[in-house]
Amino acid sequence: MVDLLKNVDLEYLLERYPLDKEVNWGDELSLGEQQRLGMARLFYHKPKFAILDECTSAVTTDMEERFCKKVRAMGTSCITISHRPALVAFHDIVLSLDGEGGWNVQHRRDDSSFSTEESDFSSSETDRKSDALTVQRAFMSRAKSNASLGSKDHPYCTEVIATSPEVEIEHPARTPRIPHLRCHPRPLPLRVAAMLKILVPRLFDKQGGQLLAVAVLVFSRTWISDRIASLNGTTVKFVLEQDKDAFIRLIGVSILQSGANSFVAPSLRTLTAKLALGWRIRMTNHMLRYYLKRNAFYKVFNMSGKSIDADQRLTLDVDKLTTDLAGLVTGMVKPLVDILWFTWRMKLLSGRRGVAILYAYMLLGLGFLRAISPDFGHLSGQEQELEGTFRFMHSRLRTHAESIAFFGGGSREKAVSAIINTTPNPILGLGFPT
């Protein structure tokens, strides 16, 4: 097992997990590791024939060379589906499809027809340019090899080609160029009003009832907090007066209020989560109605002129938006209720002058904090933008894994991984190119 995994550079998997543990390798391994594990299975079974579909799309050229040489040494005949140029040197027949109904076949007629390309390929190691030149020379030699083609070399190929119908390729007319979409963002008040129509279309519905329940719970929590503060002062009074009966009654009332407070706080959190979930469902359904109508998804990806990750906007960003909005409702209602409640209580205790002094102190302190504190709103927006770009780049890496491997992305990936492992906060110092 160790030698088998060492052939595909996966010997470290034996040290990552215990041998008796069941592991879902599809979730644990990257695309390149999964392909190398498939190569190890092929080396283990040693079949006479193998059909390989994009088996080397996410591995390096060095690994690709070793795989092809090992398969050739085993004597396995392979039918490979791939558009990797480096694989051409290891095949006797190459069928090329142009995607529009056209096709052609290249043959290796003798041992010398591809010998030059193979030697160039083996000496190039990880040079991707020589791989492309190898394929170009192999494809350009098609005319010369077909000119000297003999029917006795590959009669089965000749019969297949002779019996295949000829497809006439109709060249479509050039389509007119379509300009990119132009979208001018509306002012913030109009966008907020449009979003409120989606989230709370009617006041007397499920979402409106949940908003009213949130307001009631916030008011109840403020009232209970005021009562608890009042009980603390009354408790000290009864202790100093040594009024035993009143103190016992006060303890009973305090227990009831503590029980009510323990019920209100979790209920408020649960109701806030339900409110966020309901808003997320409504927002997602509204966006999907427009996203799946009149080819909007096609226009977003191909005509917007920007790199927009629409999938993240519909999933993670909507979830983040609705969760923050639900928390914002609670965060706005509670201070408003607290300000009104304690302003009234302060007026009863100290009069208008005391309230004015308190508000002057609060405004001065708030102005000082705003002057020295950073712009957290801008930083939060920048964080979301960087997070969205990070996930979008990951999705692009998964989609274009083959192209990255073809242009030598293995060494680049190792360099980035080394930086991430050695840098305390790598996201602040890295810029991923698009």
C-alpha positions as CSV (number, residue, x, y, z in Angstrom):
1,M,0.0,0.0,0.0
2,V,2.8,2.4,0.9
3,D,4.6,1.8,-2.5
4,L,1.3,2.1,-4.4
5,L,0.5,5.5,-2.8
6,K,4.1,6.6,-3.2
7,N,3.9,6.2,-6.9
8,V,1.2,8.9,-7.0
9,D,2.7,11.1,-4.2
10,L,-0.1,10.3,-1.7
11,E,1.9,8.4,0.9
12,Y,1.0,11.1,3.4
13,L,-2.6,9.9,3.5
14,L,-1.6,6.9,5.6
15,E,-0.4,9.3,8.3
16,R,-3.4,11.7,8.2
17,Y,-6.1,9.2,9.3
18,P,-5.9,5.9,11.2
19,L,-6.3,2.8,9.1
20,D,-9.5,1.6,10.9
21,K,-11.3,4.9,10.3
22,E,-13.9,5.2,7.5
23,V,-13.2,8.3,5.5
24,N,-15.2,9.9,2.7
25,W,-12.4,10.7,0.3
26,G,-14.6,12.7,-2.0
27,D,-15.1,15.3,0.8
28,E,-11.5,15.2,2.1
29,L,-9.4,15.2,-1.0
30,S,-8.9,17.9,-3.7
31,L,-9.6,17.2,-7.3
32,G,-5.9,16.5,-8.0
33,E,-5.7,14.1,-5.1
34,Q,-8.8,12.3,-6.2
35,Q,-7.4,11.8,-9.7
36,R,-4.1,10.5,-8.3
37,L,-6.0,8.1,-6.0
38,G,-7.8,6.9,-9.2
39,M,-4.4,6.3,-10.8
40,A,-3.3,4.2,-7.8
41,R,-6.5,2.1,-8.2
42,L,-5.6,1.6,-11.9
43,F,-2.0,0.5,-10.9
44,Y,-3.5,-1.9,-8.4
45,H,-6.0,-3.7,-10.7
46,K,-3.7,-3.7,-13.8
47,P,-6.6,-4.1,-16.4
48,K,-6.0,-4.9,-20.0
49,F,-8.3,-2.1,-21.2
50,A,-9.1,1.2,-19.5
51,I,-11.4,4.1,-20.4
52,L,-10.0,7.4,-18.9
53,D,-12.2,10.4,-18.8
54,E,-10.3,13.6,-17.9
55,C,-8.1,11.6,-15.6
56,T,-5.2,14.1,-15.5
57,S,-7.0,17.4,-15.7
58,A,-5.8,18.6,-12.3
59,V,-2.4,17.1,-11.9
60,T,1.0,18.4,-12.9
61,T,2.9,17.4,-16.1
62,D,5.4,15.4,-14.1
63,M,2.7,13.3,-12.6
64,E,1.1,12.9,-16.0
65,E,4.3,11.6,-17.5
66,R,4.8,9.1,-14.8
67,F,1.2,7.9,-15.1
68,C,1.4,7.4,-18.9
69,K,4.8,5.6,-18.6
70,K,3.5,3.3,-15.9
71,V,0.3,2.5,-17.9
72,R,2.5,1.7,-21.0
73,A,4.8,-0.5,-18.9
74,M,1.7,-2.5,-17.6
75,G,0.6,-3.1,-21.2
76,T,-2.8,-1.5,-20.7
77,S,-4.7,-0.3,-23.7
78,C,-6.3,3.1,-23.0
79,I,-9.1,5.0,-24.5
80,T,-8.6,8.5,-23.2
81,I,-11.1,11.4,-23.3
82,S,-9.1,14.6,-22.8
83,H,-8.0,17.8,-24.3
84,R,-4.6,17.8,-22.6
85,P,-1.9,18.2,-25.4
86,A,0.6,16.2,-23.4
87,L,-1.4,13.0,-23.7
88,V,-1.1,12.9,-27.5
89,A,2.4,11.6,-27.5
90,F,1.3,8.4,-25.6
91,H,-1.5,7.4,-28.0
92,D,-1.4,5.7,-31.4
93,I,-4.7,7.2,-32.7
94,V,-6.0,10.6,-31.9
95,L,-9.6,11.5,-32.8
96,S,-10.2,15.3,-32.8
97,L,-13.6,16.9,-32.6
98,D,-14.1,20.6,-33.3
99,G,-17.4,20.9,-31.5
100,E,-19.3,21.8,-34.7
101,G,-19.7,18.4,-36.2
102,G,-16.3,18.2,-37.8
103,W,-13.6,15.6,-36.9
104,N,-10.3,14.2,-38.1
105,V,-8.1,11.3,-37.1
106,Q,-4.3,11.2,-36.7
107,H,-2.4,7.9,-36.8
108,R,1.0,6.9,-35.6
109,R,2.1,4.8,-38.6
110,D,5.5,3.5,-37.4
111,D,7.8,3.8,-34.5
112,S,9.5,6.9,-35.9
113,S,6.4,9.0,-36.6
114,F,6.0,10.1,-32.9
115,S,9.4,9.3,-31.7
116,T,10.7,12.8,-32.0
117,E,7.6,14.2,-30.2
118,E,8.0,11.7,-27.4
119,S,11.7,12.5,-26.9
120,D,10.8,16.2,-26.8
121,F,8.0,15.5,-24.4
122,S,10.2,13.5,-22.0
123,S,12.9,16.1,-22.0
124,S,10.5,19.0,-21.5
125,E,9.5,17.8,-18.0
126,T,7.1,20.5,-16.8
127,D,7.6,23.0,-19.7
128,R,4.0,23.6,-20.9
129,K,5.1,25.3,-24.1
130,S,7.0,22.2,-25.4
131,D,3.8,20.2,-24.7
132,A,1.8,22.5,-26.9
133,L,4.5,22.3,-29.6
134,T,4.4,18.6,-29.4
135,V,0.7,18.5,-30.1
136,Q,1.0,21.0,-32.9
137,R,3.7,19.0,-34.7
138,A,1.7,15.8,-34.2
139,F,-1.4,17.4,-35.6
140,M,0.5,19.1,-38.5
141,S,2.0,15.7,-39.4
142,R,-1.5,14.4,-40.2
143,A,-1.4,15.4,-43.8
144,K,2.0,13.8,-44.4
145,S,1.0,10.6,-42.7
146,N,-2.4,10.4,-44.5
147,A,-0.6,10.9,-47.9
148,S,1.5,7.7,-47.2
149,L,-1.4,5.9,-45.6
150,G,-1.7,2.2,-46.4
151,S,-4.9,0.2,-46.0
152,K,-3.1,-2.7,-44.4
153,D,-1.9,-0.7,-41.4
154,H,-5.2,0.0,-39.7
155,P,-8.0,-1.6,-41.6
156,Y,-10.5,-1.2,-38.8
157,C,-10.0,2.6,-38.6
158,T,-10.4,2.9,-42.4
159,E,-13.6,1.0,-42.3
160,V,-15.0,3.1,-39.5
161,I,-14.2,6.3,-41.2
162,A,-15.5,5.0,-44.6
163,T,-18.8,4.1,-43.1
164,S,-19.2,7.3,-41.1
165,P,-21.6,9.8,-42.6
166,E,-20.1,13.1,-43.8
167,V,-21.6,16.0,-42.0
168,E,-21.8,19.3,-43.9
169,I,-20.9,22.1,-41.6
170,E,-23.0,25.2,-42.1
171,H,-21.2,28.3,-41.0
172,P,-23.7,30.5,-39.2
173,A,-24.0,34.1,-39.9
174,R,-22.1,36.4,-37.7
175,T,-24.3,37.5,-34.8
176,P,-24.4,41.2,-34.0
177,R,-22.5,42.4,-31.0
178,I,-24.6,43.0,-28.0
179,P,-23.6,45.8,-25.7
180,H,-23.0,45.1,-22.0
181,L,-25.8,45.8,-19.5
182,R,-25.8,49.2,-17.9
183,C,-27.2,49.5,-14.4
184,H,-27.2,52.6,-12.4
185,P,-27.9,52.0,-8.7
186,R,-30.8,53.8,-7.1
187,P,-30.5,56.1,-4.1
188,L,-30.4,54.4,-0.7
189,P,-34.0,55.4,0.5
190,L,-35.5,53.9,-2.7
191,R,-33.6,50.7,-2.2
192,V,-34.6,50.4,1.4
193,A,-38.3,51.0,0.5
194,A,-38.1,48.4,-2.3
195,M,-36.6,45.9,0.1
196,L,-39.2,46.6,2.8
197,K,-42.0,45.8,0.2
198,I,-40.4,42.4,-0.3
199,L,-39.7,41.6,3.3
200,V,-42.9,43.0,4.9
201,P,-45.5,43.4,2.1
202,R,-48.4,43.7,4.6
203,L,-48.3,44.8,8.2
204,F,-50.9,42.2,9.3
205,D,-49.2,39.0,8.1
206,K,-46.8,36.5,9.6
207,Q,-43.7,38.8,9.4
208,G,-45.7,41.8,10.7
209,G,-46.8,39.7,13.7
210,Q,-43.3,38.6,14.4
211,L,-42.1,42.3,14.3
212,L,-44.9,43.2,16.8
213,A,-43.9,40.2,19.0
214,V,-40.2,41.4,19.0
215,A,-41.3,44.9,20.1
216,V,-43.4,43.4,22.9
217,L,-40.5,41.2,24.1
218,V,-38.1,44.1,24.0
219,F,-40.5,46.3,26.0
220,S,-41.0,43.4,28.5
221,R,-37.2,43.0,28.9
222,T,-36.7,46.7,29.6
223,W,-39.6,46.7,32.1
224,I,-38.1,43.7,33.9
225,S,-34.6,45.2,33.9
226,D,-36.1,48.4,35.5
227,R,-38.0,46.3,38.1
228,I,-34.8,44.3,39.0
229,A,-32.9,47.5,39.5
230,S,-35.7,48.8,41.7
231,L,-35.7,45.6,43.7
232,N,-32.0,45.8,44.4
233,G,-32.5,49.2,46.1
234,T,-35.6,48.0,48.0
235,T,-33.7,45.0,49.2
236,V,-31.0,47.2,50.8
237,K,-33.7,49.3,52.4
238,F,-35.5,46.2,54.0
239,V,-32.1,44.8,55.2
240,L,-31.3,48.1,56.9
241,E,-34.8,48.3,58.4
242,Q,-34.6,44.6,59.4
243,D,-38.1,44.0,58.0
244,K,-38.1,40.2,57.8
245,D,-41.6,39.7,56.3
246,A,-41.1,42.3,53.6
247,F,-37.7,40.9,52.8
248,I,-39.2,37.4,52.3
249,R,-41.9,38.8,50.0
250,L,-39.3,40.7,48.0
251,I,-37.3,37.5,47.5
252,G,-40.4,35.8,46.1
253,V,-41.0,38.6,43.7
254,S,-37.3,38.6,42.7
255,I,-37.5,34.9,41.9
256,L,-40.6,35.4,39.7
257,Q,-39.0,38.3,37.8
258,S,-35.7,36.3,37.3
259,G,-37.8,33.5,35.8
260,A,-39.6,35.9,33.5
261,N,-36.3,37.4,32.4
262,S,-34.9,33.9,31.7
263,F,-37.9,33.3,29.5
264,V,-37.8,36.6,27.6
265,A,-34.2,36.6,26.5
266,P,-34.2,33.1,24.8
267,S,-37.6,33.9,23.3
268,L,-36.3,37.1,21.8
269,R,-33.3,35.2,20.2
270,T,-35.6,32.5,18.8
271,L,-38.0,35.0,17.4
272,T,-35.1,37.0,15.8
273,A,-33.8,33.8,14.2
274,K,-37.3,33.0,12.9
275,L,-37.7,36.5,11.5
276,A,-34.4,36.2,9.7
277,L,-35.4,32.8,8.2
278,G,-38.7,34.1,7.0
279,W,-37.0,37.1,5.4
280,R,-34.4,34.9,3.8
281,I,-37.1,32.7,2.2
282,R,-39.0,35.7,0.8
283,M,-35.9,37.4,-0.5
284,T,-34.6,34.2,-2.1
285,N,-37.9,33.4,-3.8
286,H,-38.1,37.0,-5.0
287,M,-34.6,36.9,-6.5
288,L,-35.2,33.5,-8.1
289,R,-38.3,34.7,-9.8
290,Y,-36.2,37.3,-11.7
291,Y,-33.1,35.2,-11.9
292,L,-34.8,32.4,-13.8
293,K,-36.9,34.6,-16.1
294,R,-35.9,36.1,-19.5
295,N,-32.4,34.5,-19.4
296,A,-31.4,36.8,-16.5
297,F,-28.8,34.3,-15.3
298,Y,-27.2,34.3,-18.7
299,K,-27.1,38.1,-18.8
300,V,-25.6,38.3,-15.4
301,F,-22.6,36.0,-16.3
302,N,-22.1,37.0,-19.9
303,M,-23.4,40.6,-20.5
304,S,-22.9,42.4,-17.2
305,G,-19.3,43.3,-17.9
306,K,-18.3,42.5,-14.3
307,S,-17.1,39.4,-12.5
308,I,-20.3,38.7,-10.5
309,D,-20.7,35.6,-8.4
310,A,-24.5,35.3,-8.6
311,D,-24.6,32.0,-6.7
312,Q,-23.0,33.6,-3.7
313,R,-25.4,36.6,-3.9
314,L,-28.3,34.2,-3.9
315,T,-27.1,32.1,-1.0
316,L,-24.5,33.4,1.4
317,D,-25.1,37.2,0.9
318,V,-28.9,36.8,1.2
319,D,-28.4,34.8,4.4
320,K,-26.0,37.4,5.8
321,L,-28.3,40.3,4.8
322,T,-31.4,38.9,6.4
323,T,-29.6,37.8,9.6
324,D,-28.1,41.3,10.0
325,L,-31.4,42.9,9.3
326,A,-33.2,40.8,11.9
327,G,-30.4,41.7,14.4
328,L,-30.7,45.3,13.4
329,V,-34.4,45.4,14.2
330,T,-33.7,44.1,17.7
331,G,-30.7,46.5,18.0
332,M,-32.8,49.5,17.0
333,V,-36.0,48.7,19.0
334,K,-34.2,48.0,22.3
335,P,-32.2,51.3,22.4
336,L,-35.3,53.3,21.4
337,V,-37.4,51.7,24.2
338,D,-34.6,52.1,26.7
339,I,-34.1,55.8,25.9
340,L,-37.8,56.6,26.2
341,W,-38.3,54.5,29.3
342,F,-35.3,55.7,31.3
343,T,-35.8,59.3,30.1
344,W,-39.2,59.2,31.7
345,R,-37.8,57.6,34.9
346,M,-35.0,60.2,35.1
347,K,-37.5,63.0,34.7
348,L,-39.4,61.6,37.6
349,L,-36.3,61.4,39.8
350,S,-34.2,64.4,38.9
351,G,-36.4,66.7,36.8
352,R,-35.7,68.3,33.4
353,R,-32.3,69.7,34.5
354,G,-31.0,66.2,35.3
355,V,-32.2,64.9,32.0
356,A,-30.5,67.8,30.1
357,I,-27.2,67.2,31.9
358,L,-27.4,63.5,31.2
359,Y,-28.1,64.0,27.5
360,A,-25.3,66.6,27.1
361,Y,-22.9,64.1,28.7
362,M,-24.1,61.3,26.3
363,L,-23.8,63.5,23.2
364,L,-20.3,64.7,24.1
365,G,-19.2,61.1,24.8
366,L,-20.8,59.9,21.5
367,G,-19.1,62.6,19.5
368,F,-15.7,61.8,21.0
369,L,-16.0,58.1,20.3
370,R,-17.1,58.7,16.7
371,A,-14.1,61.0,16.3
372,I,-11.5,58.5,17.4
373,S,-13.2,55.2,16.2
374,P,-12.6,53.9,12.7
375,D,-15.4,53.6,10.1
376,F,-16.8,50.2,11.0
377,G,-19.4,50.4,8.3
378,H,-16.8,50.8,5.6
379,L,-14.6,48.0,7.1
380,S,-17.6,45.7,7.3
381,G,-18.4,46.3,3.6
382,Q,-14.8,45.7,2.7
383,E,-14.8,42.5,4.6
384,Q,-17.9,41.2,2.8
385,E,-16.4,42.2,-0.6
386,L,-13.1,40.4,0.2
387,E,-15.0,37.3,1.4
388,G,-17.1,37.3,-1.8
389,T,-14.0,37.6,-4.0
390,F,-12.4,34.8,-2.0
391,R,-15.3,32.4,-2.6
392,F,-15.7,33.5,-6.2
393,M,-12.0,32.8,-6.9
394,H,-12.4,29.4,-5.2
395,S,-15.3,28.5,-7.5
396,R,-13.2,29.7,-10.5
397,L,-10.3,27.6,-9.4
398,R,-12.5,24.5,-9.2
399,T,-14.0,25.2,-12.7
400,H,-10.6,25.9,-14.4
401,A,-8.5,23.3,-12.5
402,E,-7.4,21.7,-15.7
403,S,-6.1,25.0,-17.3
404,I,-4.3,25.9,-14.0
405,A,-2.6,22.5,-14.0
406,F,-1.7,22.9,-17.7
407,F,0.0,26.3,-17.2
408,G,2.1,25.1,-14.3
409,G,-0.3,25.9,-11.4
410,G,1.2,23.3,-9.2
411,S,4.2,25.3,-8.2
412,R,2.1,28.4,-7.8
413,E,-0.3,26.6,-5.5
414,K,2.6,25.3,-3.4
415,A,4.0,28.8,-3.1
416,V,0.7,30.3,-2.0
417,S,0.2,27.4,0.5
418,A,3.6,28.1,2.0
419,I,2.8,31.8,2.4
420,I,-0.5,31.0,4.1
421,N,1.1,28.5,6.4
422,T,3.9,31.0,7.5
423,T,2.0,34.3,7.6
424,P,-0.1,35.0,10.7
425,N,-2.8,36.9,8.8
426,P,-2.4,36.0,5.2
427,I,-5.6,37.5,3.9
428,L,-4.4,41.0,4.6
429,G,-1.2,40.5,2.6
430,L,-2.4,38.5,-0.4
431,G,-4.0,39.6,-3.6
432,F,-5.4,36.9,-5.8
433,P,-5.3,37.7,-9.5
434,T,-8.4,37.3,-11.6
